[in-house]
Amino acid sequence: MTQDTKKMHQPTTASASSEPPESQAERSEAVGVGGSDEATAGPTKNDPNPEVVAKPIRRKFTAKYKMRILEEADQCSAPGDVGRLLRQEGLYSSHLTNWRNARDAVALGALEPKKRGRKPLASNPATKTIARLEKTNAVLTEKLRQATLIIEIQKKVAALMADNEETQ
């Protein structure tokens, strides 16, 4: 940076020159004791926790809260009022869109939070009947196979006995 641009970025008021702005104070904490640009060795008390939560907690909004926010958003008339409300509540515009669609589709019951994840399979009576019939079919098929084997063995035994009687 040139000296002219450095002067433009420096504060001009007397109170600001005696105390650095918060952004400069935060940056100056990383500077070592000797005033060099090297970071301090090891973590300090003021360092944020580097651990990331394995599974973040999902926010859930009650129906009353959603209705209150929608009413406040509907009352906003000046430009920027809705944005201010969203920033104040920590919400996104998509929340308002989804909540308005749900409100328009159904009454208060639709605004309750829905359970996430796979939906349970609908209990179909035909499914149980099909499973029972398939099991019965498998049992009967096995019995038929055994009966066919027994009949084939009986035929061979009868043929051997007939051959044995002819030779005697």
C-alpha positions in Angstrom: 0.0 0.0 0.0 1.1 3.5 -0.6 1.1 6.2 2.1 -2.0 7.9 0.5 -4.1 4.7 0.7 -2.9 4.0 4.3 -4.1 7.5 5.3 -7.5 6.8 3.7 -7.9 3.6 5.8 -6.9 5.1 9.1 -9.6 6.6 11.4 -9.7 10.4 11.5 -11.4 11.1 14.8 -9.4 11.7 17.9 -11.3 9.0 19.9 -10.7 6.4 17.2 -7.0 7.2 17.1 -6.5 6.6 20.8 -8.3 3.2 20.7 -8.1 0.9 17.7 -11.4 -0.3 16.2 -12.6 -3.8 17.2 -11.4 -5.3 13.9 -7.9 -4.0 14.5 -7.9 -5.1 18.1 -8.9 -8.6 17.1 -6.1 -8.7 14.6 -3.6 -7.4 17.1 -4.3 -10.3 19.5 -2.6 -12.7 17.0 0.6 -10.6 17.1 3.3 -12.0 19.4 4.7 -10.2 22.5 7.6 -8.7 20.6 5.3 -7.0 18.1 6.2 -9.4 15.2 3.6 -10.8 12.9 4.3 -14.4 14.1 1.3 -16.1 15.8 1.7 -17.1 19.4 2.8 -20.7 20.0 -0.1 -22.8 21.4 -3.7 -22.0 22.1 -4.8 -19.2 24.3 -7.9 -18.7 26.5 -9.5 -16.5 23.8 -9.2 -18.9 20.9 -12.4 -20.4 19.7 -13.0 -24.1 20.1 -11.7 -25.9 16.9 -14.0 -28.9 17.4 -17.0 -29.0 15.2 -20.2 -30.6 16.5 -20.7 -34.0 14.9 -24.4 -33.5 14.4 -25.8 -30.0 14.6 -29.0 -29.5 16.4 -31.9 -28.8 14.0 -34.1 -25.9 14.8 -37.8 -26.6 15.3 -40.4 -23.9 15.3 -43.8 -24.1 16.9 -47.0 -23.3 15.1 -47.6 -20.3 17.3 -44.1 -18.9 16.6 -44.6 -19.3 12.8 -48.0 -17.6 12.9 -46.6 -14.7 14.9 -43.7 -14.2 12.5 -46.0 -14.4 9.5 -48.3 -11.8 11.0 -45.4 -9.5 11.7 -44.1 -10.0 8.2 -47.5 -9.3 6.7 -47.7 -6.0 8.7 -44.3 -4.8 7.3 -44.9 -2.1 4.8 -41.7 -0.1 4.5 -38.9 -1.4 2.3 -36.4 -3.4 4.3 -38.8 -4.1 7.2 -39.1 -7.8 6.3 -35.3 -8.1 6.0 -34.9 -6.5 9.4 -37.4 -8.9 10.9 -35.7 -11.9 9.3 -32.2 -10.8 10.6 -33.6 -10.1 14.0 -35.2 -13.5 14.3 -32.3 -15.3 12.5 -34.6 -16.7 9.8 -34.4 -17.0 6.0 -36.9 -15.8 3.4 -37.4 -19.4 2.4 -38.9 -20.0 5.9 -41.5 -17.3 5.2 -42.3 -18.8 1.8 -42.7 -22.3 3.1 -44.8 -21.2 6.1 -47.0 -19.0 4.0 -47.6 -21.9 1.6 -48.4 -24.2 4.5 -50.7 -21.6 6.0 -52.5 -21.2 2.7 -52.8 -24.9 2.1 -54.2 -25.9 5.5 -55.0 -24.4 8.9 -52.8 -24.3 12.0 -52.3 -28.1 12.1 -50.1 -28.0 8.9 -47.7 -25.6 10.6 -46.6 -28.2 13.2 -43.1 -29.6 12.5 -43.2 -32.8 10.6 -41.1 -35.9 11.5 -38.1 -36.2 9.1 -36.8 -39.4 7.6 -38.3 -42.4 5.8 -42.0 -42.8 6.1 -43.3 -46.1 7.4 -44.7 -48.5 4.8 -48.4 -48.4 4.6 -49.9 -51.6 6.0 -51.5 -53.2 2.9 -53.7 -56.3 3.7 -52.8 -57.8 0.3 -49.1 -57.8 1.2 -49.7 -60.1 4.2 -51.9 -62.4 2.1 -49.3 -62.6 -0.6 -46.6 -63.4 1.9 -48.8 -66.2 3.5 -49.6 -67.6 0.1 -46.0 -67.6 -1.1 -45.0 -69.5 2.1 -47.8 -72.1 1.6 -46.7 -72.4 -2.1 -43.1 -73.1 -1.0 -44.2 -75.8 1.5 -46.4 -77.5 -1.1 -43.7 -77.3 -3.8 -41.3 -79.1 -1.4 -44.0 -81.8 -0.6 -44.6 -82.3 -4.3 -40.9 -82.8 -5.0 -40.7 -85.4 -2.2 -43.8 -87.2 -3.5 -42.3 -87.3 -7.1 -39.1 -88.8 -5.7 -41.0 -91.4 -3.8 -43.1 -92.3 -6.9 -39.9 -92.6 -9.0 -38.3 -94.9 -6.4 -41.5 -97.0 -6.3 -41.5 -97.4 -10.1 -37.9 -98.5 -10.0 -38.6 -101.0 -7.2 -41.6 -102.4 -9.1 -39.5 -102.7 -12.3 -36.8 -104.6 -10.4 -39.3 -106.9 -8.8 -40.9 -107.6 -12.2 -37.5 -108.4 -13.7 -36.7 -110.6 -10.7 -40.0 -112.6 -11.0 -39.4 -113.2 -14.8 -35.9 -114.6 -14.1 -37.1 -117.0 -11.6 
